[in-house]
Amino acid sequence: MSSDVTGDGGTAGLPDNQDGTDRRDGTGGEQADDAPGLRASLEAILLVADEPVPEVLLAQVLERPRHEVAASLRALSAEYTSDGRGFDLREIAGGWRFYTREDCAPLVERFVRDGQEVRLTQAALETLAVIAYRQPVSRARVSAVRGVNCDGVIRTLVLRGLVEDSGTDPETGAILYRTTGYFLERLGMASLDELPDLAPFLPENIEDIEDNERTRA
């Protein structure tokens, strides 16, 4: 495996650190004894990102030069491809994000479809209800309503065909979600007009939502 060392000649040839415990971080820079390396830090952040993350933002968060971050991202991407991992690290839409490798997609779809008859968790039901009544709605707003991060739950609902992408918010650029025809089919409804009239009880903005959550807590 090639190194992504960009420092002076004295650091060339050092092995890349996969667990973040070495004093070198894979770019030739020094780090604290107990601090994660640059590569480990990038992986940790991108693992929870629901949208492509720009290099400049990663550099700001990690307080590292952008060229070092860019070099590590490209090295990680090449390494995953070379190792034949089940996921890719891709540069898309001005940022970086993990994706399931294309040739593994049928397996992922089969896994999700085989589990469709399994009852949804309470978290999934609550998230689905928020989307149904507030659609089109962003992940941030759904998370604010529930008071917890809903990224993973929304991904599951999308994979199960109950929720789909409905464009982006013109002001924030956030991805918006709505329920699907399959959602209506599963509930035995012809249209969303048949949903019980609960929407008036939901807050109209995030500030109200957060106040509600603090009061309930």
N, C-alpha and C positions, 0 to 999 in steps of 0.2 A: 504494500500500500504506500503510495507516495505521500510525502509530507507537504503541508501547505505553509511551511516556514517561510516568512518573508523578511526575517531579521538579517543580521550580518552573518558572515561566513562561519562565525564561531558557534552558531546554533544549528547550522545545517546538519541534517541526518538524524536529529533527535526523533524518536518514535512519537507518533501522534498519540495523545492521551484520550482514551475512550471514556474513562471513569472520572476524569476531572481531578485526580488526586496528585498528579505530578506538578512540580513547580512551574513547568512550561505549559502553555495553554494551547499549543498547536499552531501558534502564529509567531513564535519566537519571543513573546512578551512574558515578563515575570508576573506572578500572581501570588496572592496570599496562600499560606499553607492549606487552609481549610476552605478556600473559595473554589467554586466549580470552574473548570476551564471554559474557554470561549465556545468551543464546540458543544460542550454539555449545556451551557447556558442557552445557546441558540436552539438546541433541540427541545429544551424544557419550555421555552417561550412558544415556539412554533407548534408544539404538541397541543396547546390549548387555544391556539388562534383559530377563529372561525372564518377569517378572511385573509387574503394575502397581506403579509406585513412588509412594508418598505424597508430597504436596507438602512436608510437614514434614521428611521425610528428605532430599529434594532441597535444601531450604533449609539444613539442617544441613551437608550435604556441601559445598555451595557457599559456605557462610557468608554467606548473603544473607537479608534479611527475607522471610518467607513470602509477604507480599502481592506483593512484586516477582516472586518465582518463579511465583506463581499467575497474575499478569498476563501474564508472558511465555509461559507454557504455553498460555493461552487465545489469545493473539495468534498463536502458532505454529500452533495447531490451525486457527484461522480462515484463516490464510494458506495452509496446505496445501490446505484445502477450496476456497478462492477460486482457487488456481492449478491446480486439477484434478490434483493429484499422484496417484500410484498408491498412496499410503498415507495413513492417517489418524493423527492423534495424539488418542487418546480418553481421557476420564476414566471409568474403570470400576473398580468394586470398591474405591473409596477411593484410587485411584492413577492414574497416567498411563502409557500404553504405546503404542508404534507398532503399527498393524495394517494389513494389506493392505486397500485400499479394496474395498468390497463388489462393485462392478461389475467389478473386475479379478480376482475370485476364480476364474472359469472359466478364465482364461488361466494363472493360477498352477497350478491343478489339471492343466491340459493339459501344462504344462511338466514338472511332476513325473512325471506318468504316462508321458509319452513317454520319460522317462529311466529308467523302472523296470527295463528289461532291462539297463541298464548295470551292471556289477559294482560292488558296494559297495566303498568304500575300506576300507583296513585299520582306520582309526579308527572307521568305521561298524560294521564287523564286531565289533570289540572292545566298542564301546558296546552293541550289540545283545546280545552274549553276557552282559554284566553284567546287563542288564535281564532277560534270559531266566532267569537263575539267581537273581537277587535280588528279583524282582518280588513285590509292588509296591515300587518304589524311587524315591527322589527324584533330581532332577538333581544335587544336592549330593553324594549318596552315590556316584552313578555317576562324577562328576568326581573324587572322592577315590580311587576304585578305580583309575582310569586315570592319575591324577596330572596331568590337564589339564582345562581347561574343555570341557564336552561339550554346551553349550546348542545350538550350531548343528547338531551332528550329530544330537541328539535331535529337533530340529525337522524335519530331513530324513527321519528314520525315521518320524515321525508322518505327514508328508505322503505318504510312500510306502506308508502303510497297514500298516507292520510293528509299530508301537508306538502305544499309545493312552493317554489320560488314564484313571486308575482312581480318582479321588477325591483327597483331601488327607490328609496326616498329621495325626492328631488332636492331636499335641503341638506340632508346629512350623507347621502350616498349609501346608507345602510340597506342591506338586502331585506325585502319585505316578504312575508309569508302569508299564505291563505290555505284554506282547506280544499280538498279535491273532490272530484265526482265520486271517487271510491269512498270517501268519508260519508257522503250523503247516502250512498248505497248501503254501507254498513249500518247506518242509523235508520235505514228504511224511510228516508225523507226525499221528497221531490226537489226541494230547494231550501236554502238557508232561512227563508221566511217561516219555516215550520219549527225553527229553534224556539225553545221556551223564552219568554221575554225577560231576559236577565241583564241585557246590555246596559240599561239605565243605572244599574247598581254598580257598574265598574267606573273607576276614576277616569277623567278625561285627559289628564296629563301626568307626567312622571312625578312632578312634585306632590300632587295629591296621592298618587300611588305610594310614594315613599312615606308620606305622613300616615297613610292607612296602615302600612306595614309596621311602622314604629308603634302605633297605637295598639295593634293586635299583639305585638311582641310583649 
